[in-house]
Amino acid sequence: MAQDSSAPRPRRATVMLQDLDSGTRLRLKNGATVEVTDNPRDGSWIYVRYLNPPAAESDSDELVFAEDVVDIVD
């Protein structure tokens, strides 16, 4: 049976960046796991350190945009 394409898609819970503390681990869209190193608490950007960077990422702290965050990692 074909799935109805007009049916609403389930929404993922949104990670609220302004609530994240340093040390929180996150999974990004590119598959990387990162750790929050600083949070300006603007809800749009956070500074992270890559724990398992993809080949193209550097090992220094970088800014990550809210839409790149998939989930909090326990």
Distance bins in CASP14 RR format, pairs under 12 A and 6 or more apart:
PFRMAT RR
TARGET T0000
AUTHOR 0000-0000-0000
RMODE 2
METHOD distances of the structure
MODEL  1
3 9 0 0 0 0 0 1 0 0 0 0 0
12 27 0 0 0 0 0 1 0 0 0 0 0
12 29 0 0 0 0 0 1 0 0 0 0 0
12 67 0 0 0 0 0 1 0 0 0 0 0
12 69 0 0 0 0 0 1 0 0 0 0 0
12 70 1 0 0 1 0 0 0 0 0 0 0
12 71 1 0 0 1 0 0 0 0 0 0 0
12 72 0 0 0 0 0 1 0 0 0 0 0
13 69 0 0 0 0 0 1 0 0 0 0 0
13 70 0 0 0 0 0 1 0 0 0 0 0
13 71 0 0 0 0 1 0 0 0 0 0 0
13 72 0 0 0 0 1 0 0 0 0 0 0
14 43 0 0 0 0 0 1 0 0 0 0 0
14 66 0 0 0 0 1 0 0 0 0 0 0
14 67 0 0 0 0 1 0 0 0 0 0 0
14 69 0 0 0 0 1 0 0 0 0 0 0
14 70 0 0 0 0 0 1 0 0 0 0 0
14 71 0 0 0 0 0 1 0 0 0 0 0
14 72 0 0 0 0 0 1 0 0 0 0 0
15 24 0 0 0 0 1 0 0 0 0 0 0
15 25 0 0 0 0 0 1 0 0 0 0 0
15 26 1 0 0 1 0 0 0 0 0 0 0
15 27 0 0 0 0 1 0 0 0 0 0 0
15 28 0 0 0 0 0 1 0 0 0 0 0
15 29 0 0 0 0 0 1 0 0 0 0 0
15 34 0 0 0 0 0 1 0 0 0 0 0
15 36 0 0 0 0 0 1 0 0 0 0 0
15 39 0 0 0 0 0 1 0 0 0 0 0
15 43 0 0 0 0 1 0 0 0 0 0 0
15 46 0 0 0 0 1 0 0 0 0 0 0
15 64 0 0 0 0 0 1 0 0 0 0 0
15 65 0 0 0 0 0 1 0 0 0 0 0
15 66 1 0 0 1 0 0 0 0 0 0 0
15 67 0 0 0 0 0 1 0 0 0 0 0
15 68 0 0 0 0 0 1 0 0 0 0 0
15 69 1 0 1 0 0 0 0 0 0 0 0
15 70 1 0 0 1 0 0 0 0 0 0 0
15 71 1 0 0 1 0 0 0 0 0 0 0
15 72 1 0 0 1 0 0 0 0 0 0 0
15 73 0 0 0 0 0 1 0 0 0 0 0
16 24 0 0 0 0 0 1 0 0 0 0 0
16 26 0 0 0 0 0 1 0 0 0 0 0
16 39 0 0 0 0 0 1 0 0 0 0 0
16 41 0 0 0 0 0 1 0 0 0 0 0
16 42 0 0 0 0 0 1 0 0 0 0 0
16 43 1 0 0 1 0 0 0 0 0 0 0
16 44 0 0 0 0 0 1 0 0 0 0 0
16 46 0 0 0 0 0 1 0 0 0 0 0
16 66 0 0 0 0 1 0 0 0 0 0 0
16 69 0 0 0 0 1 0 0 0 0 0 0
16 72 0 0 0 0 0 1 0 0 0 0 0
17 24 0 0 0 0 1 0 0 0 0 0 0
17 26 0 0 0 0 1 0 0 0 0 0 0
17 36 0 0 0 0 1 0 0 0 0 0 0
17 38 0 0 0 0 0 1 0 0 0 0 0
17 39 1 0 0 1 0 0 0 0 0 0 0
17 40 0 0 0 0 1 0 0 0 0 0 0
17 41 1 0 0 1 0 0 0 0 0 0 0
17 42 1 0 0 1 0 0 0 0 0 0 0
17 43 1 0 1 0 0 0 0 0 0 0 0
17 44 1 0 0 1 0 0 0 0 0 0 0
17 45 1 0 0 1 0 0 0 0 0 0 0
17 46 1 0 1 0 0 0 0 0 0 0 0
17 47 0 0 0 0 0 1 0 0 0 0 0
17 48 0 0 0 0 0 1 0 0 0 0 0
17 63 0 0 0 0 0 1 0 0 0 0 0
17 64 0 0 0 0 1 0 0 0 0 0 0
17 65 0 0 0 0 1 0 0 0 0 0 0
17 66 1 0 1 0 0 0 0 0 0 0 0
17 67 0 0 0 0 0 1 0 0 0 0 0
17 68 0 0 0 0 0 1 0 0 0 0 0
17 69 1 0 0 1 0 0 0 0 0 0 0
17 72 0 0 0 0 0 1 0 0 0 0 0
18 36 0 0 0 0 0 1 0 0 0 0 0
18 39 1 0 0 1 0 0 0 0 0 0 0
18 40 0 0 0 0 1 0 0 0 0 0 0
18 41 1 0 1 0 0 0 0 0 0 0 0
18 42 1 0 0 1 0 0 0 0 0 0 0
18 43 1 0 1 0 0 0 0 0 0 0 0
18 44 0 0 0 0 1 0 0 0 0 0 0
18 45 0 0 0 0 0 1 0 0 0 0 0
18 46 0 0 0 0 1 0 0 0 0 0 0
18 66 0 0 0 0 1 0 0 0 0 0 0
19 36 0 0 0 0 0 1 0 0 0 0 0
19 39 0 0 0 0 1 0 0 0 0 0 0
19 41 0 0 0 0 1 0 0 0 0 0 0
19 43 0 0 0 0 1 0 0 0 0 0 0
19 46 0 0 0 0 0 1 0 0 0 0 0
19 66 0 0 0 0 0 1 0 0 0 0 0
19 69 0 0 0 0 0 1 0 0 0 0 0
19 72 0 0 0 0 0 1 0 0 0 0 0
20 26 1 0 0 1 0 0 0 0 0 0 0
20 34 0 0 0 0 0 1 0 0 0 0 0
20 35 0 0 0 0 0 1 0 0 0 0 0
20 36 1 0 1 0 0 0 0 0 0 0 0
20 37 0 0 0 0 0 1 0 0 0 0 0
20 38 0 0 0 0 0 1 0 0 0 0 0
20 39 1 0 1 0 0 0 0 0 0 0 0
20 40 0 0 0 0 0 1 0 0 0 0 0
20 41 0 0 0 0 1 0 0 0 0 0 0
20 42 0 0 0 0 0 1 0 0 0 0 0
20 43 0 0 0 0 1 0 0 0 0 0 0
20 45 0 0 0 0 0 1 0 0 0 0 0
20 46 1 0 0 1 0 0 0 0 0 0 0
20 47 0 0 0 0 0 1 0 0 0 0 0
20 48 0 0 0 0 1 0 0 0 0 0 0
20 64 0 0 0 0 0 1 0 0 0 0 0
20 66 0 0 0 0 0 1 0 0 0 0 0
20 69 0 0 0 0 1 0 0 0 0 0 0
20 71 0 0 0 0 0 1 0 0 0 0 0
20 72 1 0 0 1 0 0 0 0 0 0 0
20 73 0 0 0 0 0 1 0 0 0 0 0
21 35 0 0 0 0 0 1 0 0 0 0 0
21 36 1 0 0 1 0 0 0 0 0 0 0
21 37 0 0 0 0 0 1 0 0 0 0 0
21 38 0 0 0 0 0 1 0 0 0 0 0
21 39 1 0 0 1 0 0 0 0 0 0 0
21 41 0 0 0 0 0 1 0 0 0 0 0
21 46 0 0 0 0 0 1 0 0 0 0 0
21 72 0 0 0 0 0 1 0 0 0 0 0
22 34 0 0 0 0 0 1 0 0 0 0 0
22 35 0 0 0 0 1 0 0 0 0 0 0
22 36 1 0 1 0 0 0 0 0 0 0 0
22 37 1 0 1 0 0 0 0 0 0 0 0
22 38 1 0 0 1 0 0 0 0 0 0 0
22 39 1 0 0 1 0 0 0 0 0 0 0
22 40 0 0 0 0 0 1 0 0 0 0 0
22 41 0 0 0 0 0 1 0 0 0 0 0
22 46 0 0 0 0 1 0 0 0 0 0 0
22 47 0 0 0 0 1 0 0 0 0 0 0
22 48 0 0 0 0 1 0 0 0 0 0 0
22 49 0 0 0 0 1 0 0 0 0 0 0
22 61 0 0 0 0 0 1 0 0 0 0 0
23 33 0 0 0 0 0 1 0 0 0 0 0
23 34 0 0 0 0 1 0 0 0 0 0 0
23 35 1 0 1 0 0 0 0 0 0 0 0
23 36 1 0 1 0 0 0 0 0 0 0 0
23 37 1 0 0 1 0 0 0 0 0 0 0
23 38 0 0 0 0 0 1 0 0 0 0 0
23 39 0 0 0 0 1 0 0 0 0 0 0
23 46 0 0 0 0 0 1 0 0 0 0 0
23 47 0 0 0 0 0 1 0 0 0 0 0
23 48 0 0 0 0 1 0 0 0 0 0 0
23 49 0 0 0 0 1 0 0 0 0 0 0
23 51 0 0 0 0 0 1 0 0 0 0 0
23 72 0 0 0 0 0 1 0 0 0 0 0
23 73 0 0 0 0 0 1 0 0 0 0 0
24 33 0 0 0 0 0 1 0 0 0 0 0
24 34 0 0 0 0 1 0 0 0 0 0 0
24 35 1 0 0 1 0 0 0 0 0 0 0
24 36 1 0 1 0 0 0 0 0 0 0 0
24 37 0 0 0 0 1 0 0 0 0 0 0
24 38 0 0 0 0 0 1 0 0 0 0 0
24 39 0 0 0 0 1 0 0 0 0 0 0
24 46 0 0 0 0 1 0 0 0 0 0 0
24 47 0 0 0 0 0 1 0 0 0 0 0
24 48 0 0 0 0 1 0 0 0 0 0 0
24 49 0 0 0 0 0 1 0 0 0 0 0
24 51 0 0 0 0 0 1 0 0 0 0 0
24 64 0 0 0 0 0 1 0 0 0 0 0
24 69 0 0 0 0 0 1 0 0 0 0 0
24 71 0 0 0 0 0 1 0 0 0 0 0
24 72 1 0 0 1 0 0 0 0 0 0 0
24 73 0 0 0 0 1 0 0 0 0 0 0
24 74 0 0 0 0 0 1 0 0 0 0 0
25 32 0 0 0 0 0 1 0 0 0 0 0
25 33 1 0 0 1 0 0 0 0 0 0 0
25 34 1 0 0 1 0 0 0 0 0 0 0
25 35 1 0 1 0 0 0 0 0 0 0 0
25 36 1 0 0 1 0 0 0 0 0 0 0
25 37 0 0 0 0 0 1 0 0 0 0 0
25 46 0 0 0 0 0 1 0 0 0 0 0
25 48 0 0 0 0 1 0 0 0 0 0 0
25 49 0 0 0 0 0 1 0 0 0 0 0
25 50 0 0 0 0 0 1 0 0 0 0 0
25 51 1 0 0 1 0 0 0 0 0 0 0
25 52 0 0 0 0 0 1 0 0 0 0 0
25 69 0 0 0 0 0 1 0 0 0 0 0
25 70 0 0 0 0 0 1 0 0 0 0 0
25 71 0 0 0 0 1 0 0 0 0 0 0
25 72 1 0 0 1 0 0 0 0 0 0 0
25 73 1 0 1 0 0 0 0 0 0 0 0
25 74 1 0 0 1 0 0 0 0 0 0 0
26 32 0 0 0 0 1 0 0 0 0 0 0
26 33 1 0 0 1 0 0 0 0 0 0 0
26 34 1 0 1 0 0 0 0 0 0 0 0
26 35 1 0 0 1 0 0 0 0 0 0 0
26 36 1 0 0 1 0 0 0 0 0 0 0
26 37 0 0 0 0 0 1 0 0 0 0 0
26 39 0 0 0 0 0 1 0 0 0 0 0
26 46 0 0 0 0 1 0 0 0 0 0 0
26 47 0 0 0 0 0 1 0 0 0 0 0
26 48 1 0 0 1 0 0 0 0 0 0 0
26 49 0 0 0 0 0 1 0 0 0 0 0
26 50 0 0 0 0 0 1 0 0 0 0 0
26 51 0 0 0 0 1 0 0 0 0 0 0
26 52 0 0 0 0 0 1 0 0 0 0 0
26 64 1 0 0 1 0 0 0 0 0 0 0
26 66 0 0 0 0 0 1 0 0 0 0 0
26 68 0 0 0 0 1 0 0 0 0 0 0
26 69 1 0 1 0 0 0 0 0 0 0 0
26 70 1 0 0 1 0 0 0 0 0 0 0
26 71 1 0 0 1 0 0 0 0 0 0 0
26 72 1 0 1 0 0 0 0 0 0 0 0
26 73 1 0 0 1 0 0 0 0 0 0 0
26 74 0 0 0 0 0 1 0 0 0 0 0
27 33 1 0 1 0 0 0 0 0 0 0 0
27 34 0 0 0 0 1 0 0 0 0 0 0
27 35 0 0 0 0 0 1 0 0 0 0 0
27 48 0 0 0 0 0 1 0 0 0 0 0
27 50 0 0 0 0 0 1 0 0 0 0 0
27 51 0 0 0 0 0 1 0 0 0 0 0
27 52 0 0 0 0 1 0 0 0 0 0 0
27 64 0 0 0 0 0 1 0 0 0 0 0
27 68 0 0 0 0 1 0 0 0 0 0 0
27 69 1 0 0 1 0 0 0 0 0 0 0
27 70 1 0 1 0 0 0 0 0 0 0 0
27 71 1 0 1 0 0 0 0 0 0 0 0
27 72 1 0 0 1 0 0 0 0 0 0 0
27 73 1 0 1 0 0 0 0 0 0 0 0
27 74 0 0 0 0 0 1 0 0 0 0 0
28 34 1 0 0 1 0 0 0 0 0 0 0
28 35 0 0 0 0 0 1 0 0 0 0 0
28 36 0 0 0 0 0 1 0 0 0 0 0
28 46 0 0 0 0 0 1 0 0 0 0 0
28 48 0 0 0 0 1 0 0 0 0 0 0
28 50 0 0 0 0 1 0 0 0 0 0 0
28 51 0 0 0 0 0 1 0 0 0 0 0
28 52 0 0 0 0 0 1 0 0 0 0 0
28 53 0 0 0 0 1 0 0 0 0 0 0
28 54 0 0 0 0 1 0 0 0 0 0 0
28 57 0 0 0 0 1 0 0 0 0 0 0
28 62 0 0 0 0 0 1 0 0 0 0 0
28 64 1 0 0 1 0 0 0 0 0 0 0
28 65 0 0 0 0 1 0 0 0 0 0 0
28 66 0 0 0 0 0 1 0 0 0 0 0
28 67 0 0 0 0 0 1 0 0 0 0 0
28 68 1 0 1 0 0 0 0 0 0 0 0
28 69 1 0 0 1 0 0 0 0 0 0 0
28 70 1 0 0 1 0 0 0 0 0 0 0
28 71 0 0 0 0 1 0 0 0 0 0 0
28 72 0 0 0 0 0 1 0 0 0 0 0
28 73 0 0 0 0 0 1 0 0 0 0 0
29 54 0 0 0 0 0 1 0 0 0 0 0
29 64 0 0 0 0 1 0 0 0 0 0 0
29 65 0 0 0 0 1 0 0 0 0 0 0
29 66 0 0 0 0 0 1 0 0 0 0 0
29 67 1 0 0 1 0 0 0 0 0 0 0
29 68 1 0 1 0 0 0 0 0 0 0 0
29 69 1 0 0 1 0 0 0 0 0 0 0
29 70 1 0 1 0 0 0 0 0 0 0 0
29 71 0 0 0 0 0 1 0 0 0 0 0
30 48 0 0 0 0 0 1 0 0 0 0 0
30 50 0 0 0 0 1 0 0 0 0 0 0
30 52 0 0 0 0 0 1 0 0 0 0 0
30 53 0 0 0 0 1 0 0 0 0 0 0
30 54 1 0 1 0 0 0 0 0 0 0 0
30 55 0 0 0 0 0 1 0 0 0 0 0
30 56 0 0 0 0 1 0 0 0 0 0 0
30 57 1 0 0 1 0 0 0 0 0 0 0
30 62 0 0 0 0 0 1 0 0 0 0 0
30 64 0 0 0 0 1 0 0 0 0 0 0
30 65 0 0 0 0 0 1 0 0 0 0 0
30 67 0 0 0 0 0 1 0 0 0 0 0
30 68 1 0 0 1 0 0 0 0 0 0 0
30 69 0 0 0 0 0 1 0 0 0 0 0
30 70 0 0 0 0 1 0 0 0 0 0 0
31 50 0 0 0 0 0 1 0 0 0 0 0
31 51 0 0 0 0 0 1 0 0 0 0 0
31 52 0 0 0 0 1 0 0 0 0 0 0
31 53 0 0 0 0 1 0 0 0 0 0 0
31 54 1 0 0 1 0 0 0 0 0 0 0
31 55 0 0 0 0 0 1 0 0 0 0 0
31 56 0 0 0 0 0 1 0 0 0 0 0
31 57 0 0 0 0 0 1 0 0 0 0 0
31 68 0 0 0 0 1 0 0 0 0 0 0
31 69 0 0 0 0 0 1 0 0 0 0 0
31 70 1 0 0 1 0 0 0 0 0 0 0
31 71 0 0 0 0 0 1 0 0 0 0 0
31 73 0 0 0 0 0 1 0 0 0 0 0
32 48 0 0 0 0 1 0 0 0 0 0 0
32 49 0 0 0 0 0 1 0 0 0 0 0
32 50 1 0 1 0 0 0 0 0 0 0 0
32 51 1 0 0 1 0 0 0 0 0 0 0
32 52 1 0 0 1 0 0 0 0 0 0 0
32 53 1 0 1 0 0 0 0 0 0 0 0
32 54 1 0 1 0 0 0 0 0 0 0 0
32 55 0 0 0 0 0 1 0 0 0 0 0
32 56 0 0 0 0 1 0 0 0 0 0 0
32 57 1 0 0 1 0 0 0 0 0 0 0
32 58 0 0 0 0 0 1 0 0 0 0 0
32 59 0 0 0 0 0 1 0 0 0 0 0
32 62 0 0 0 0 0 1 0 0 0 0 0
32 64 0 0 0 0 1 0 0 0 0 0 0
32 68 0 0 0 0 1 0 0 0 0 0 0
32 69 0 0 0 0 0 1 0 0 0 0 0
32 70 0 0 0 0 1 0 0 0 0 0 0
32 73 0 0 0 0 0 1 0 0 0 0 0
33 48 0 0 0 0 1 0 0 0 0 0 0
33 49 0 0 0 0 0 1 0 0 0 0 0
33 50 1 0 0 1 0 0 0 0 0 0 0
33 51 1 0 1 0 0 0 0 0 0 0 0
33 52 1 0 1 0 0 0 0 0 0 0 0
33 53 0 0 0 0 1 0 0 0 0 0 0
33 54 0 0 0 0 0 1 0 0 0 0 0
33 57 0 0 0 0 0 1 0 0 0 0 0
33 64 0 0 0 0 0 1 0 0 0 0 0
33 69 0 0 0 0 0 1 0 0 0 0 0
33 70 0 0 0 0 0 1 0 0 0 0 0
33 71 0 0 0 0 0 1 0 0 0 0 0
33 72 0 0 0 0 0 1 0 0 0 0 0
33 73 1 0 1 0 0 0 0 0 0 0 0
33 74 0 0 0 0 0 1 0 0 0 0 0
34 46 0 0 0 0 1 0 0 0 0 0 0
34 47 0 0 0 0 1 0 0 0 0 0 0
34 48 1 1 0 0 0 0 0 0 0 0 0
34 49 1 0 0 1 0 0 0 0 0 0 0
34 50 1 0 1 0 0 0 0 0 0 0 0
34 51 1 0 0 1 0 0 0 0 0 0 0
34 52 0 0 0 0 1 0 0 0 0 0 0
34 53 0 0 0 0 1 0 0 0 0 0 0
34 54 0 0 0 0 0 1 0 0 0 0 0
34 57 0 0 0 0 1 0 0 0 0 0 0
34 59 0 0 0 0 0 1 0 0 0 0 0
34 60 0 0 0 0 0 1 0 0 0 0 0
34 61 0 0 0 0 1 0 0 0 0 0 0
34 62 0 0 0 0 1 0 0 0 0 0 0
34 63 0 0 0 0 0 1 0 0 0 0 0
34 64 1 0 0 1 0 0 0 0 0 0 0
34 68 0 0 0 0 1 0 0 0 0 0 0
34 69 0 0 0 0 1 0 0 0 0 0 0
34 70 0 0 0 0 0 1 0 0 0 0 0
34 71 0 0 0 0 0 1 0 0 0 0 0
34 72 0 0 0 0 0 1 0 0 0 0 0
34 73 0 0 0 0 1 0 0 0 0 0 0
35 46 0 0 0 0 0 1 0 0 0 0 0
35 47 0 0 0 0 1 0 0 0 0 0 0
35 48 1 0 0 1 0 0 0 0 0 0 0
35 49 1 0 1 0 0 0 0 0 0 0 0
35 50 0 0 0 0 1 0 0 0 0 0 0
35 51 1 0 1 0 0 0 0 0 0 0 0
35 52 0 0 0 0 0 1 0 0 0 0 0
35 53 0 0 0 0 0 1 0 0 0 0 0
35 61 0 0 0 0 1 0 0 0 0 0 0
35 62 0 0 0 0 0 1 0 0 0 0 0
35 64 0 0 0 0 0 1 0 0 0 0 0
35 72 0 0 0 0 0 1 0 0 0 0 0
35 73 0 0 0 0 1 0 0 0 0 0 0
36 45 0 0 0 0 0 1 0 0 0 0 0
36 46 1 0 1 0 0 0 0 0 0 0 0
36 47 1 0 0 1 0 0 0 0 0 0 0
36 48 1 0 1 0 0 0 0 0 0 0 0
36 49 0 0 0 0 1 0 0 0 0 0 0
36 50 0 0 0 0 0 1 0 0 0 0 0
36 51 0 0 0 0 0 1 0 0 0 0 0
36 61 0 0 0 0 1 0 0 0 0 0 0
36 62 0 0 0 0 0 1 0 0 0 0 0
36 63 0 0 0 0 0 1 0 0 0 0 0
36 64 0 0 0 0 1 0 0 0 0 0 0
36 69 0 0 0 0 1 0 0 0 0 0 0
36 72 0 0 0 0 1 0 0 0 0 0 0
36 73 0 0 0 0 0 1 0 0 0 0 0
37 46 0 0 0 0 1 0 0 0 0 0 0
37 47 1 0 1 0 0 0 0 0 0 0 0
37 48 1 0 0 1 0 0 0 0 0 0 0
37 49 1 0 1 0 0 0 0 0 0 0 0
37 50 0 0 0 0 0 1 0 0 0 0 0
37 51 0 0 0 0 0 1 0 0 0 0 0
37 60 0 0 0 0 0 1 0 0 0 0 0
37 61 1 0 1 0 0 0 0 0 0 0 0
37 62 0 0 0 0 1 0 0 0 0 0 0
37 63 0 0 0 0 0 1 0 0 0 0 0
37 64 0 0 0 0 0 1 0 0 0 0 0
38 45 0 0 0 0 1 0 0 0 0 0 0
38 46 1 0 0 1 0 0 0 0 0 0 0
38 47 1 1 0 0 0 0 0 0 0 0 0
38 48 0 0 0 0 1 0 0 0 0 0 0
38 49 0 0 0 0 1 0 0 0 0 0 0
38 61 1 0 0 1 0 0 0 0 0 0 0
38 62 0 0 0 0 0 1 0 0 0 0 0
38 63 0 0 0 0 1 0 0 0 0 0 0
38 64 0 0 0 0 0 1 0 0 0 0 0
39 45 0 0 0 0 1 0 0 0 0 0 0
39 46 1 0 1 0 0 0 0 0 0 0 0
39 47 1 0 0 1 0 0 0 0 0 0 0
39 48 0 0 0 0 1 0 0 0 0 0 0
39 61 0 0 0 0 0 1 0 0 0 0 0
39 63 0 0 0 0 0 1 0 0 0 0 0
39 64 0 0 0 0 0 1 0 0 0 0 0
39 66 0 0 0 0 0 1 0 0 0 0 0
39 69 0 0 0 0 0 1 0 0 0 0 0
40 46 1 0 0 1 0 0 0 0 0 0 0
40 47 0 0 0 0 1 0 0 0 0 0 0
40 63 0 0 0 0 1 0 0 0 0 0 0
40 64 0 0 0 0 0 1 0 0 0 0 0
40 66 0 0 0 0 0 1 0 0 0 0 0
41 47 0 0 0 0 0 1 0 0 0 0 0
42 63 0 0 0 0 0 1 0 0 0 0 0
42 65 0 0 0 0 0 1 0 0 0 0 0
42 66 0 0 0 0 1 0 0 0 0 0 0
43 64 0 0 0 0 0 1 0 0 0 0 0
43 65 0 0 0 0 1 0 0 0 0 0 0
43 66 1 0 0 1 0 0 0 0 0 0 0
43 67 0 0 0 0 0 1 0 0 0 0 0
43 69 0 0 0 0 0 1 0 0 0 0 0
44 63 0 0 0 0 1 0 0 0 0 0 0
44 64 0 0 0 0 1 0 0 0 0 0 0
44 65 1 0 0 1 0 0 0 0 0 0 0
44 66 1 0 1 0 0 0 0 0 0 0 0
44 67 0 0 0 0 1 0 0 0 0 0 0
44 68 0 0 0 0 0 1 0 0 0 0 0
44 69 0 0 0 0 0 1 0 0 0 0 0
45 61 0 0 0 0 0 1 0 0 0 0 0
45 62 0 0 0 0 0 1 0 0 0 0 0
45 63 1 0 1 0 0 0 0 0 0 0 0
45 64 1 0 0 1 0 0 0 0 0 0 0
45 65 1 0 0 1 0 0 0 0 0 0 0
45 66 1 0 0 1 0 0 0 0 0 0 0
45 67 0 0 0 0 0 1 0 0 0 0 0
45 68 0 0 0 0 1 0 0 0 0 0 0
45 69 0 0 0 0 0 1 0 0 0 0 0
46 61 0 0 0 0 0 1 0 0 0 0 0
46 62 0 0 0 0 1 0 0 0 0 0 0
46 63 1 0 0 1 0 0 0 0 0 0 0
46 64 1 0 1 0 0 0 0 0 0 0 0
46 65 0 0 0 0 1 0 0 0 0 0 0
46 66 0 0 0 0 1 0 0 0 0 0 0
46 67 0 0 0 0 0 1 0 0 0 0 0
46 68 0 0 0 0 1 0 0 0 0 0 0
46 69 1 0 0 1 0 0 0 0 0 0 0
46 72 0 0 0 0 0 1 0 0 0 0 0
47 60 0 0 0 0 0 1 0 0 0 0 0
47 61 1 0 1 0 0 0 0 0 0 0 0
47 62 1 0 0 1 0 0 0 0 0 0 0
47 63 1 0 1 0 0 0 0 0 0 0 0
47 64 1 0 0 1 0 0 0 0 0 0 0
47 65 0 0 0 0 0 1 0 0 0 0 0
48 57 0 0 0 0 0 1 0 0 0 0 0
48 58 0 0 0 0 0 1 0 0 0 0 0
48 59 0 0 0 0 0 1 0 0 0 0 0
48 60 0 0 0 0 0 1 0 0 0 0 0
48 61 1 0 0 1 0 0 0 0 0 0 0
48 62 1 0 0 1 0 0 0 0 0 0 0
48 63 1 0 0 1 0 0 0 0 0 0 0
48 64 1 0 1 0 0 0 0 0 0 0 0
48 65 0 0 0 0 0 1 0 0 0 0 0
48 68 0 0 0 0 1 0 0 0 0 0 0
48 69 0 0 0 0 1 0 0 0 0 0 0
48 73 0 0 0 0 0 1 0 0 0 0 0
49 57 0 0 0 0 0 1 0 0 0 0 0
49 58 0 0 0 0 0 1 0 0 0 0 0
49 59 1 0 0 1 0 0 0 0 0 0 0
49 60 1 0 0 1 0 0 0 0 0 0 0
49 61 1 0 1 0 0 0 0 0 0 0 0
49 62 0 0 0 0 1 0 0 0 0 0 0
49 63 0 0 0 0 0 1 0 0 0 0 0
49 64 0 0 0 0 0 1 0 0 0 0 0
50 56 0 0 0 0 0 1 0 0 0 0 0
50 57 1 0 1 0 0 0 0 0 0 0 0
50 58 1 0 0 1 0 0 0 0 0 0 0
50 59 1 0 0 1 0 0 0 0 0 0 0
50 60 0 0 0 0 1 0 0 0 0 0 0
50 61 0 0 0 0 1 0 0 0 0 0 0
50 62 1 0 0 1 0 0 0 0 0 0 0
50 64 0 0 0 0 1 0 0 0 0 0 0
51 57 0 0 0 0 0 1 0 0 0 0 0
51 59 0 0 0 0 1 0 0 0 0 0 0
51 73 0 0 0 0 1 0 0 0 0 0 0
52 59 0 0 0 0 0 1 0 0 0 0 0
52 73 0 0 0 0 0 1 0 0 0 0 0
53 59 1 0 0 1 0 0 0 0 0 0 0
53 60 0 0 0 0 1 0 0 0 0 0 0
53 61 0 0 0 0 0 1 0 0 0 0 0
53 62 0 0 0 0 1 0 0 0 0 0 0
53 64 0 0 0 0 0 1 0 0 0 0 0
56 62 0 0 0 0 0 1 0 0 0 0 0
57 64 0 0 0 0 0 1 0 0 0 0 0
57 68 0 0 0 0 0 1 0 0 0 0 0
62 68 0 0 0 0 0 1 0 0 0 0 0
63 69 0 0 0 0 0 1 0 0 0 0 0
64 70 0 0 0 0 0 1 0 0 0 0 0
END
